[in-house]
Amino acid sequence: MRDLGAPQGTLVNGEKLGKYTLKATAKLKVGRNQVVAGGPDSPVRFLISIPPAEDIDLG
């Protein structure tokens, strides 16, 4: 995930990203990932599930 300079930043699995932090990117992990657009009190929340590589059907 990459924060593109949102005023309140982005939280990825509890890690703050943004132009006022040291990091603008975070890797998603296998399993459930929580993304919050804005500060910790923001109602804009997403759950992104990444399956293990062996569970991905490529053909």
Helices and strands as residue ranges (DSSP letters): E 10-12, E 15-17, E 31-37, E 45-50, G 53-55
